[in-house]
Amino acid sequence: MNYIAASIAVFGSAIAAAYGNGKVISKTLECMARQPEMSGELRSTMFIGAGLIEAVPILGIVVALLLVFLGS
């Protein structure tokens, strides 16, 4: 059961991160198309947001490893 729980944790975090990154990037491109003069600031903010979103799968992997190796 621990392996199933670990795989669900990794799957859920990967799907959430993919959805979040897609939303952030699409909205940033939409804003860049509307205001091209703000593209530099928007791009840097997008990279910060994408980096924070990518922390979610890393935490999911940590939870999965805890479930596999410490779960009884």
All heavy atoms as a GROMACS GRO file, in nm:
protein
  517
    1MET      N    1   0.082  -0.121   0.000
    1MET     CA    2   0.000   0.000   0.000
    1MET      C    3   0.086   0.126   0.000
    1MET      O    4   0.043   0.227  -0.053
    1MET     CB    5  -0.092   0.001   0.122
    1MET     CG    6  -0.210  -0.092   0.113
    1MET     SD    7  -0.310  -0.072  -0.033
    1MET     CE    8  -0.414   0.060   0.014
    2ASN      N    9   0.204   0.116   0.063
    2ASN     CA   10   0.291   0.235   0.066
    2ASN      C   11   0.336   0.274  -0.074
    2ASN      O   12   0.350   0.392  -0.104
    2ASN     CB   13   0.413   0.210   0.154
    2ASN     CG   14   0.377   0.208   0.300
    2ASN    OD1   15   0.273   0.260   0.339
    2ASN    ND2   16   0.462   0.147   0.381
    3TYR      N   17   0.359   0.174  -0.161
    3TYR     CA   18   0.402   0.204  -0.296
    3TYR      C   19   0.290   0.272  -0.377
    3TYR      O   20   0.316   0.362  -0.456
    3TYR     CB   21   0.448   0.076  -0.368
    3TYR     CG   22   0.568   0.013  -0.302
    3TYR    CD1   23   0.559  -0.113  -0.246
    3TYR    CD2   24   0.688   0.080  -0.296
    3TYR    CE1   25   0.669  -0.172  -0.186
    3TYR    CE2   26   0.799   0.024  -0.236
    3TYR     CZ   27   0.788  -0.102  -0.181
    3TYR     OH   28   0.898  -0.159  -0.122
    4ILE      N   29   0.169   0.229  -0.354
    4ILE     CA   30   0.056   0.292  -0.422
    4ILE      C   31   0.038   0.436  -0.374
    4ILE      O   32   0.017   0.527  -0.454
    4ILE     CB   33  -0.072   0.209  -0.400
    4ILE    CG1   34  -0.059   0.074  -0.469
    4ILE    CG2   35  -0.194   0.284  -0.453
    4ILE    CD1   36  -0.170  -0.022  -0.439
    5ALA      N   37   0.048   0.456  -0.244
    5ALA     CA   38   0.036   0.592  -0.190
    5ALA      C   39   0.148   0.681  -0.241
    5ALA      O   40   0.126   0.798  -0.273
    5ALA     CB   41   0.037   0.588  -0.038
    6ALA      N   42   0.269   0.627  -0.251
    6ALA     CA   43   0.382   0.706  -0.301
    6ALA      C   44   0.362   0.743  -0.447
    6ALA      O   45   0.388   0.857  -0.487
    6ALA     CB   46   0.512   0.627  -0.284
    7SER      N   47   0.312   0.649  -0.526
    7SER     CA   48   0.292   0.680  -0.668
    7SER      C   49   0.180   0.783  -0.686
    7SER      O   50   0.188   0.870  -0.774
    7SER     CB   51   0.260   0.553  -0.746
    7SER     OG   52   0.140   0.495  -0.701
    8ILE      N   53   0.077   0.776  -0.603
    8ILE     CA   54  -0.030   0.877  -0.611
    8ILE      C   55   0.021   1.014  -0.571
    8ILE      O   56  -0.014   1.115  -0.633
    8ILE     CB   57  -0.150   0.833  -0.524
    8ILE    CG1   58  -0.219   0.714  -0.587
    8ILE    CG2   59  -0.249   0.948  -0.506
    8ILE    CD1   60  -0.326   0.650  -0.502
    9ALA      N   61   0.109   1.020  -0.470
    9ALA     CA   62   0.165   1.149  -0.427
    9ALA      C   63   0.249   1.212  -0.537
    9ALA      O   64   0.238   1.332  -0.565
    9ALA     CB   65   0.248   1.130  -0.301
   10VAL      N   66   0.332   1.131  -0.603
   10VAL     CA   67   0.416   1.184  -0.710
   10VAL      C   68   0.330   1.223  -0.831
   10VAL      O   69   0.352   1.328  -0.892
   10VAL     CB   70   0.524   1.081  -0.750
   10VAL    CG1   71   0.598   1.124  -0.874
   10VAL    CG2   72   0.621   1.062  -0.635
   11PHE      N   73   0.233   1.140  -0.864
   11PHE     CA   74   0.145   1.170  -0.977
   11PHE      C   75   0.068   1.299  -0.955
   11PHE      O   76   0.061   1.385  -1.043
   11PHE     CB   77   0.048   1.053  -0.998
   11PHE     CG   78  -0.054   1.080  -1.105
   11PHE    CD1   79  -0.019   1.074  -1.238
   11PHE    CD2   80  -0.186   1.109  -1.071
   11PHE    CE1   81  -0.114   1.099  -1.337
   11PHE    CE2   82  -0.280   1.134  -1.168
   11PHE     CZ   83  -0.244   1.128  -1.302
   12GLY      N   84   0.011   1.315  -0.837
   12GLY     CA   85  -0.067   1.435  -0.807
   12GLY      C   86   0.017   1.561  -0.810
   12GLY      O   87  -0.024   1.664  -0.864
   13SER      N   88   0.137   1.553  -0.754
   13SER     CA   89   0.221   1.672  -0.754
   13SER      C   90   0.272   1.705  -0.894
   13SER      O   91   0.285   1.823  -0.929
   13SER     CB   92   0.337   1.654  -0.657
   13SER     OG   93   0.420   1.547  -0.697
   14ALA      N   94   0.298   1.605  -0.976
   14ALA     CA   95   0.344   1.631  -1.112
   14ALA      C   96   0.233   1.693  -1.196
   14ALA      O   97   0.258   1.788  -1.272
   14ALA     CB   98   0.393   1.502  -1.176
   15ILE      N   99   0.112   1.643  -1.181
   15ILE     CA  100  -0.001   1.699  -1.257
   15ILE      C  101  -0.028   1.843  -1.213
   15ILE      O  102  -0.053   1.932  -1.296
   15ILE     CB  103  -0.127   1.611  -1.239
   15ILE    CG1  104  -0.107   1.476  -1.306
   15ILE    CG2  105  -0.252   1.680  -1.291
   15ILE    CD1  106  -0.092   1.483  -1.456
   16ALA      N  107  -0.023   1.867  -1.083
   16ALA     CA  108  -0.048   2.003  -1.033
   16ALA      C  109   0.059   2.100  -1.082
   16ALA      O  110   0.027   2.214  -1.121
   16ALA     CB  111  -0.052   2.002  -0.880
   17ALA      N  112   0.184   2.058  -1.082
   17ALA     CA  113   0.291   2.145  -1.130
   17ALA      C  114   0.279   2.172  -1.279
   17ALA      O  115   0.302   2.285  -1.325
   17ALA     CB  116   0.426   2.084  -1.098
   18ALA      N  117   0.244   2.071  -1.356
   18ALA     CA  118   0.228   2.090  -1.500
   18ALA      C  119   0.115   2.188  -1.530
   18ALA      O  120   0.128   2.277  -1.614
   18ALA     CB  121   0.203   1.956  -1.568
   19TYR      N  122   0.004   2.172  -1.459
   19TYR     CA  123  -0.110   2.264  -1.478
   19TYR      C  124  -0.072   2.406  -1.436
   19TYR      O  125  -0.101   2.502  -1.507
   19TYR     CB  126  -0.230   2.215  -1.398
   19TYR     CG  127  -0.349   2.306  -1.409
   19TYR    CD1  128  -0.427   2.307  -1.524
   19TYR    CD2  129  -0.383   2.392  -1.306
   19TYR    CE1  130  -0.536   2.391  -1.536
   19TYR    CE2  131  -0.493   2.477  -1.317
   19TYR     CZ  132  -0.568   2.476  -1.432
   19TYR     OH  133  -0.675   2.560  -1.443
   20GLY      N  134  -0.004   2.419  -1.324
   20GLY     CA  135   0.036   2.551  -1.275
   20GLY      C  136   0.133   2.620  -1.368
   20GLY      O  137   0.120   2.740  -1.396
   21ASN      N  138   0.232   2.545  -1.417
   21ASN     CA  139   0.327   2.604  -1.511
   21ASN      C  140   0.259   2.646  -1.640
   21ASN      O  141   0.290   2.752  -1.696
   21ASN     CB  142   0.439   2.506  -1.541
   21ASN     CG  143   0.548   2.509  -1.437
   21ASN    OD1  144   0.566   2.608  -1.368
   21ASN    ND2  145   0.619   2.399  -1.424
   22GLY      N  146   0.167   2.565  -1.688
   22GLY     CA  147   0.094   2.602  -1.810
   22GLY      C  148   0.015   2.729  -1.793
   22GLY      O  149   0.014   2.816  -1.881
   23LYS      N  150  -0.051   2.744  -1.677
   23LYS     CA  151  -0.128   2.866  -1.651
   23LYS      C  152  -0.038   2.988  -1.642
   23LYS      O  153  -0.068   3.093  -1.699
   23LYS     CB  154  -0.206   2.852  -1.520
   23LYS     CG  155  -0.335   2.779  -1.529
   23LYS     CD  156  -0.430   2.847  -1.621
   23LYS     CE  157  -0.546   2.904  -1.544
   23LYS     NZ  158  -0.656   2.940  -1.631
   24VAL      N  159   0.072   2.975  -1.569
   24VAL     CA  160   0.163   3.089  -1.551
   24VAL      C  161   0.221   3.133  -1.685
   24VAL      O  162   0.222   3.253  -1.718
   24VAL     CB  163   0.275   3.052  -1.451
   24VAL    CG1  164   0.388   3.153  -1.456
   24VAL    CG2  165   0.220   3.044  -1.311
   25ILE      N  166   0.267   3.039  -1.764
   25ILE     CA  167   0.330   3.074  -1.891
   25ILE      C  168   0.228   3.130  -1.989
   25ILE      O  169   0.256   3.229  -2.059
   25ILE     CB  170   0.404   2.952  -1.948
   25ILE    CG1  171   0.524   2.919  -1.857
   25ILE    CG2  172   0.450   2.976  -2.090
   25ILE    CD1  173   0.592   2.790  -1.888
   26SER      N  174   0.109   3.072  -1.995
   26SER     CA  175   0.010   3.123  -2.089
   26SER      C  176  -0.036   3.264  -2.052
   26SER      O  177  -0.052   3.350  -2.140
   26SER     CB  178  -0.111   3.030  -2.097
   26SER     OG  179  -0.184   3.032  -1.978
   27LYS      N  180  -0.055   3.290  -1.925
   27LYS     CA  181  -0.097   3.425  -1.883
   27LYS      C  182   0.016   3.526  -1.904
   27LYS      O  183  -0.010   3.641  -1.938
   27LYS     CB  184  -0.141   3.425  -1.736
   27LYS     CG  185  -0.270   3.350  -1.714
   27LYS     CD  186  -0.384   3.415  -1.788
   27LYS     CE  187  -0.513   3.340  -1.764
   27LYS     NZ  188  -0.626   3.400  -1.832
   28THR      N  189   0.140   3.483  -1.883
   28THR     CA  190   0.253   3.574  -1.907
   28THR      C  191   0.263   3.609  -2.054
   28THR      O  192   0.283   3.727  -2.089
   28THR     CB  193   0.384   3.510  -1.858
   28THR    OG1  194   0.372   3.478  -1.721
   28THR    CG2  195   0.501   3.604  -1.878
   29LEU      N  196   0.247   3.511  -2.142
   29LEU     CA  197   0.251   3.540  -2.285
   29LEU      C  198   0.135   3.629  -2.328
   29LEU      O  199   0.151   3.716  -2.413
   29LEU     CB  200   0.250   3.409  -2.365
   29LEU     CG  201   0.377   3.326  -2.357
   29LEU    CD1  202   0.360   3.195  -2.430
   29LEU    CD2  203   0.495   3.403  -2.410
   30GLU      N  204   0.020   3.608  -2.268
   30GLU     CA  205  -0.095   3.692  -2.297
   30GLU      C  206  -0.067   3.837  -2.256
   30GLU      O  207  -0.097   3.931  -2.331
   30GLU     CB  208  -0.217   3.638  -2.222
   30GLU     CG  209  -0.344   3.713  -2.246
   30GLU     CD  210  -0.459   3.654  -2.166
   30GLU    OE1  211  -0.464   3.531  -2.152
   30GLU    OE2  212  -0.542   3.733  -2.118
   31CYS      N  213  -0.008   3.856  -2.139
   31CYS     CA  214   0.024   3.991  -2.093
   31CYS      C  215   0.133   4.055  -2.177
   31CYS      O  216   0.131   4.176  -2.201
   31CYS     CB  217   0.065   3.988  -1.946
   31CYS     SG  218  -0.071   3.950  -1.836
   32MET      N  219   0.231   3.974  -2.221
   32MET     CA  220   0.338   4.028  -2.307
   32MET      C  221   0.282   4.074  -2.442
   32MET      O  222   0.332   4.170  -2.499
   32MET     CB  223   0.446   3.922  -2.329
   32MET     CG  224   0.538   3.901  -2.214
   32MET     SD  225   0.660   3.778  -2.259
   32MET     CE  226   0.746   3.760  -2.107
   33ALA      N  227   0.182   4.003  -2.491
   33ALA     CA  228   0.121   4.043  -2.617
   33ALA      C  229   0.044   4.174  -2.602
   33ALA      O  230   0.040   4.256  -2.694
   33ALA     CB  231   0.028   3.933  -2.668
   34ARG      N  232  -0.015   4.195  -2.484
   34ARG     CA  233  -0.091   4.318  -2.461
   34ARG      C  234   0.000   4.437  -2.433
   34ARG      O  235  -0.030   4.549  -2.474
   34ARG     CB  236  -0.186   4.299  -2.344
   34ARG     CG  237  -0.301   4.210  -2.374
   34ARG     CD  238  -0.395   4.202  -2.259
   34ARG     NE  239  -0.503   4.108  -2.286
   34ARG     CZ  240  -0.596   4.078  -2.200
   34ARG    NH1  241  -0.596   4.133  -2.080
   34ARG    NH2  242  -0.690   3.992  -2.231
   35GLN      N  243   0.108   4.413  -2.356
   35GLN     CA  244   0.199   4.522  -2.319
   35GLN      C  245   0.344   4.478  -2.344
   35GLN      O  246   0.413   4.431  -2.254
   35GLN     CB  247   0.183   4.557  -2.172
   35GLN     CG  248   0.048   4.614  -2.138
   35GLN     CD  249   0.035   4.646  -1.991
   35GLN    OE1  250   0.110   4.597  -1.908
   35GLN    NE2  251  -0.061   4.730  -1.958
   36PRO      N  252   0.391   4.494  -2.467
   36PRO     CA  253   0.526   4.448  -2.500
   36PRO      C  254   0.636   4.522  -2.422
   36PRO      O  255   0.744   4.466  -2.399
   36PRO     CB  256   0.539   4.477  -2.650
   36PRO     CG  257   0.403   4.502  -2.700
   36PRO     CD  258   0.320   4.545  -2.584
   37GLU      N  259   0.609   4.643  -2.379
   37GLU     CA  260   0.713   4.719  -2.306
   37GLU      C  261   0.738   4.661  -2.167
   37GLU      O  262   0.841   4.690  -2.106
   37GLU     CB  263   0.674   4.867  -2.296
   37GLU     CG  264   0.553   4.897  -2.210
   37GLU     CD  265   0.420   4.884  -2.282
   37GLU    OE1  266   0.418   4.852  -2.402
   37GLU    OE2  267   0.318   4.907  -2.216
   38MET      N  268   0.648   4.581  -2.116
   38MET     CA  269   0.664   4.520  -1.983
   38MET      C  270   0.721   4.378  -1.991
   38MET      O  271   0.728   4.308  -1.889
   38MET     CB  272   0.528   4.513  -1.912
   38MET     CG  273   0.468   4.645  -1.876
   38MET     SD  274   0.551   4.721  -1.738
   38MET     CE  275   0.508   4.608  -1.608
   39SER      N  276   0.764   4.336  -2.109
   39SER     CA  277   0.801   4.195  -2.126
   39SER      C  278   0.919   4.154  -2.040
   39SER      O  279   0.923   4.042  -1.990
   39SER     CB  280   0.830   4.166  -2.273
   39SER     OG  281   0.944   4.237  -2.316
   40GLY      N  282   1.015   4.241  -2.018
   40GLY     CA  283   1.131   4.206  -1.934
   40GLY      C  284   1.091   4.177  -1.790
   40GLY      O  285   1.133   4.078  -1.730
   41GLU      N  286   1.010   4.264  -1.734
   41GLU     CA  287   0.965   4.246  -1.596
   41GLU      C  288   0.872   4.126  -1.583
   41GLU      O  289   0.882   4.049  -1.487
   41GLU     CB  290   0.894   4.372  -1.548
   41GLU     CG  291   0.856   4.369  -1.402
   41GLU     CD  292   0.791   4.498  -1.358
   41GLU    OE1  293   0.820   4.603  -1.417
   41GLU    OE2  294   0.710   4.492  -1.264
   42LEU      N  295   0.785   4.107  -1.682
   42LEU     CA  296   0.695   3.993  -1.678
   42LEU      C  297   0.771   3.861  -1.689
   42LEU      O  298   0.737   3.763  -1.622
   42LEU     CB  299   0.592   4.003  -1.791
   42LEU     CG  300   0.486   4.111  -1.776
   42LEU    CD1  301   0.407   4.125  -1.905
   42LEU    CD2  302   0.394   4.079  -1.661
   43ARG      N  303   0.874   3.860  -1.772
   43ARG     CA  304   0.952   3.737  -1.790
   43ARG      C  305   1.024   3.698  -1.662
   43ARG      O  306   1.023   3.581  -1.622
   43ARG     CB  307   1.052   3.755  -1.904
   43ARG     CG  308   1.125   3.627  -1.940
   43ARG     CD  309   1.219   3.645  -2.059
   43ARG     NE  310   1.144   3.685  -2.178
   43ARG     CZ  311   1.164   3.800  -2.242
   43ARG    NH1  312   1.253   3.886  -2.201
   43ARG    NH2  313   1.094   3.829  -2.349
   44SER      N  314   1.083   3.795  -1.594
   44SER     CA  315   1.153   3.762  -1.470
   44SER      C  316   1.055   3.716  -1.362
   44SER      O  317   1.083   3.621  -1.288
   44SER     CB  318   1.235   3.881  -1.422
   44SER     OG  319   1.151   3.990  -1.392
   45THR      N  320   0.939   3.779  -1.357
   45THR     CA  321   0.838   3.735  -1.261
   45THR      C  322   0.786   3.596  -1.295
   45THR      O  323   0.762   3.515  -1.205
   45THR     CB  324   0.721   3.836  -1.260
   45THR    OG1  325   0.771   3.966  -1.233
   45THR    CG2  326   0.617   3.799  -1.156
   46MET      N  327   0.775   3.566  -1.423
   46MET     CA  328   0.730   3.433  -1.465
   46MET      C  329   0.830   3.326  -1.422
   46MET      O  330   0.792   3.220  -1.373
   46MET     CB  331   0.713   3.426  -1.616
   46MET     CG  332   0.670   3.290  -1.667
   46MET     SD  333   0.690   3.268  -1.844
   46MET     CE  334   0.867   3.265  -1.862
   47PHE      N  335   0.960   3.353  -1.438
   47PHE     CA  336   1.061   3.255  -1.399
   47PHE      C  337   1.060   3.231  -1.249
   47PHE      O  338   1.078   3.118  -1.203
   47PHE     CB  339   1.200   3.297  -1.446
   47PHE     CG  340   1.221   3.278  -1.594
   47PHE    CD1  341   1.278   3.377  -1.670
   47PHE    CD2  342   1.183   3.160  -1.656
   47PHE    CE1  343   1.298   3.360  -1.805
   47PHE    CE2  344   1.202   3.142  -1.792
   47PHE     CZ  345   1.260   3.242  -1.866
   48ILE      N  346   1.038   3.335  -1.171
   48ILE     CA  347   1.029   3.318  -1.026
   48ILE      C  348   0.907   3.232  -0.991
   48ILE      O  349   0.915   3.139  -0.910
   48ILE     CB  350   1.024   3.454  -0.955
   48ILE    CG1  351   1.158   3.525  -0.969
   48ILE    CG2  352   0.988   3.438  -0.808
   48ILE    CD1  353   1.155   3.670  -0.925
   49GLY      N  354   0.794   3.262  -1.053
   49GLY     CA  355   0.673   3.184  -1.028
   49GLY      C  356   0.686   3.040  -1.071
   49GLY      O  357   0.644   2.948  -0.999
   50ALA      N  358   0.747   3.016  -1.187
   50ALA     CA  359   0.765   2.879  -1.234
   50ALA      C  360   0.860   2.803  -1.142
   50ALA      O  361   0.840   2.684  -1.117
   50ALA     CB  362   0.818   2.879  -1.376
   51GLY      N  363   0.961   2.871  -1.090
   51GLY     CA  364   1.052   2.806  -0.996
   51GLY      C  365   0.983   2.767  -0.868
   51GLY      O  366   1.006   2.659  -0.812
   52LEU      N  367   0.895   2.853  -0.819
   52LEU     CA  368   0.821   2.819  -0.698
   52LEU      C  369   0.722   2.706  -0.722
   52LEU      O  370   0.701   2.621  -0.635
   52LEU     CB  371   0.747   2.943  -0.646
   52LEU     CG  372   0.837   3.054  -0.588
   52LEU    CD1  373   0.753   3.177  -0.556
   52LEU    CD2  374   0.909   3.005  -0.466
   53ILE      N  375   0.663   2.704  -0.840
   53ILE     CA  376   0.570   2.595  -0.873
   53ILE      C  377   0.645   2.463  -0.884
   53ILE      O  378   0.593   2.358  -0.844
   53ILE     CB  379   0.493   2.627  -1.003
   53ILE    CG1  380   0.399   2.744  -0.980
   53ILE    CG2  381   0.417   2.507  -1.054
   53ILE    CD1  382   0.337   2.799  -1.105
   54GLU      N  383   0.767   2.465  -0.933
   54GLU     CA  384   0.844   2.342  -0.947
   54GLU      C  385   0.886   2.284  -0.813
   54GLU      O  386   0.932   2.170  -0.807
   54GLU     CB  387   0.968   2.366  -1.033
   54GLU     CG  388   0.937   2.378  -1.180
   54GLU     CD  389   0.874   2.254  -1.238
   54GLU    OE1  390   0.915   2.143  -1.201
   54GLU    OE2  391   0.783   2.268  -1.320
   55ALA      N  392   0.870   2.359  -0.705
   55ALA     CA  393   0.900   2.304  -0.573
   55ALA      C  394   0.796   2.200  -0.531
   55ALA      O  395   0.826   2.112  -0.449
   55ALA     CB  396   0.906   2.416  -0.470
   56VAL      N  397   0.677   2.206  -0.589
   56VAL     CA  398   0.570   2.112  -0.552
   56VAL      C  399   0.606   1.968  -0.585
   56VAL      O  400   0.593   1.880  -0.499
   56VAL     CB  401   0.436   2.155  -0.618
   56VAL    CG1  402   0.329   2.051  -0.597
   56VAL    CG2  403   0.392   2.289  -0.564
   57PRO      N  404   0.655   1.935  -0.707
   57PRO     CA  405   0.690   1.795  -0.732
   57PRO      C  406   0.807   1.747  -0.647
   57PRO      O  407   0.814   1.630  -0.612
   57PRO     CB  408   0.726   1.788  -0.879
   57PRO     CG  409   0.686   1.915  -0.937
   57PRO     CD  410   0.662   2.013  -0.830
   58ILE      N  411   0.898   1.837  -0.614
   58ILE     CA  412   1.009   1.798  -0.528
   58ILE      C  413   0.957   1.757  -0.391
   58ILE      O  414   1.000   1.655  -0.334
   58ILE     CB  415   1.112   1.913  -0.518
   58ILE    CG1  416   1.177   1.935  -0.654
   58ILE    CG2  417   1.218   1.882  -0.413
   58ILE    CD1  418   1.260   2.059  -0.664
   59LEU      N  419   0.863   1.834  -0.338
   59LEU     CA  420   0.802   1.796  -0.210
   59LEU      C  421   0.723   1.667  -0.223
   59LEU      O  422   0.720   1.586  -0.130
   59LEU     CB  423   0.712   1.909  -0.159
   59LEU     CG  424   0.785   2.037  -0.118
   59LEU    CD1  425   0.683   2.144  -0.083
   59LEU    CD2  426   0.877   2.011  -0.002
   60GLY      N  427   0.659   1.646  -0.336
   60GLY     CA  428   0.588   1.520  -0.359
   60GLY      C  429   0.680   1.401  -0.359
   60GLY      O  430   0.647   1.294  -0.307
   61ILE      N  431   0.798   1.417  -0.418
   61ILE     CA  432   0.895   1.308  -0.419
   61ILE      C  433   0.946   1.281  -0.278
   61ILE      O  434   0.965   1.166  -0.239
   61ILE     CB  435   1.009   1.339  -0.518
   61ILE    CG1  436   0.955   1.331  -0.660
   61ILE    CG2  437   1.125   1.244  -0.500
   61ILE    CD1  438   1.050   1.375  -0.766
   62VAL      N  439   0.967   1.386  -0.201
   62VAL     CA  440   1.010   1.368  -0.062
   62VAL      C  441   0.904   1.291   0.017
   62VAL      O  442   0.936   1.198   0.092
   62VAL     CB  443   1.041   1.504   0.004
   62VAL    CG1  444   1.059   1.490   0.153
   62VAL    CG2  445   1.164   1.566  -0.059
   63VAL      N  446   0.778   1.328   0.000
   63VAL     CA  447   0.670   1.257   0.069
   63VAL      C  448   0.665   1.111   0.023
   63VAL      O  449   0.647   1.019   0.104
   63VAL     CB  450   0.534   1.328   0.044
   63VAL    CG1  451   0.418   1.242   0.089
   63VAL    CG2  452   0.533   1.461   0.114
   64ALA      N  453   0.683   1.088  -0.107
   64ALA     CA  454   0.681   0.951  -0.158
   64ALA      C  455   0.795   0.869  -0.100
   64ALA      O  456   0.776   0.752  -0.061
   64ALA     CB  457   0.689   0.952  -0.310
   65LEU      N  458   0.913   0.928  -0.092
   65LEU     CA  459   1.027   0.854  -0.035
   65LEU      C  460   1.004   0.826   0.113
   65LEU      O  461   1.040   0.718   0.162
   65LEU     CB  462   1.155   0.933  -0.055
   65LEU     CG  463   1.207   0.939  -0.200
   65LEU    CD1  464   1.327   1.031  -0.209
   65LEU    CD2  465   1.241   0.800  -0.250
   66LEU      N  466   0.944   0.919   0.184
   66LEU     CA  467   0.912   0.895   0.325
   66LEU      C  468   0.811   0.782   0.339
   66LEU      O  469   0.822   0.699   0.429
   66LEU     CB  470   0.860   1.023   0.389
   66LEU     CG  471   0.962   1.132   0.416
   66LEU    CD1  472   0.892   1.259   0.466
   66LEU    CD2  473   1.065   1.086   0.516
   67LEU      N  474   0.712   0.779   0.250
   67LEU     CA  475   0.613   0.673   0.257
   67LEU      C  476   0.674   0.536   0.227
   67LEU      O  477   0.639   0.436   0.290
   67LEU     CB  478   0.499   0.700   0.158
   67LEU     CG  479   0.399   0.807   0.197
   67LEU    CD1  480   0.307   0.837   0.080
   67LEU    CD2  481   0.320   0.764   0.317
   68VAL      N  482   0.766   0.533   0.132
   68VAL     CA  483   0.825   0.405   0.093
   68VAL      C  484   0.922   0.354   0.199
   68VAL      O  485   0.917   0.237   0.238
   68VAL     CB  486   0.896   0.417  -0.044
   68VAL    CG1  487   0.980   0.296  -0.074
   68VAL    CG2  488   0.792   0.438  -0.153
   69PHE      N  489   1.009   0.441   0.248
   69PHE     CA  490   1.115   0.393   0.336
   69PHE      C  491   1.082   0.399   0.484
   69PHE      O  492   1.137   0.323   0.562
   69PHE     CB  493   1.244   0.471   0.310
   69PHE     CG  494   1.302   0.442   0.174
   69PHE    CD1  495   1.309   0.540   0.076
   69PHE    CD2  496   1.347   0.316   0.142
   69PHE    CE1  497   1.361   0.514  -0.047
   69PHE    CE2  498   1.400   0.286   0.018
   69PHE     CZ  499   1.407   0.386  -0.078
   70LEU      N  500   0.992   0.487   0.524
   70LEU     CA  501   0.960   0.498   0.666
   70LEU      C  502   0.823   0.443   0.701
   70LEU      O  503   0.790   0.429   0.818
   70LEU     CB  504   0.970   0.643   0.713
   70LEU     CG  505   1.109   0.708   0.703
   70LEU    CD1  506   1.103   0.850   0.751
   70LEU    CD2  507   1.211   0.629   0.780
   71GLY      N  508   0.742   0.418   0.600
   71GLY     CA  509   0.609   0.366   0.626
   71GLY      C  510   0.614   0.221   0.673
   71GLY      O  511   0.694   0.141   0.629
   72SER      N  512   0.528   0.190   0.767
   72SER     CA  513   0.530   0.052   0.815
   72SER      C  514   0.400  -0.018   0.787
   72SER      O  515   0.299   0.031   0.769
   72SER     CB  516   0.556   0.042   0.963
   72SER     OG  517   0.557   0.156   1.034
   0.00000   0.00000   0.00000
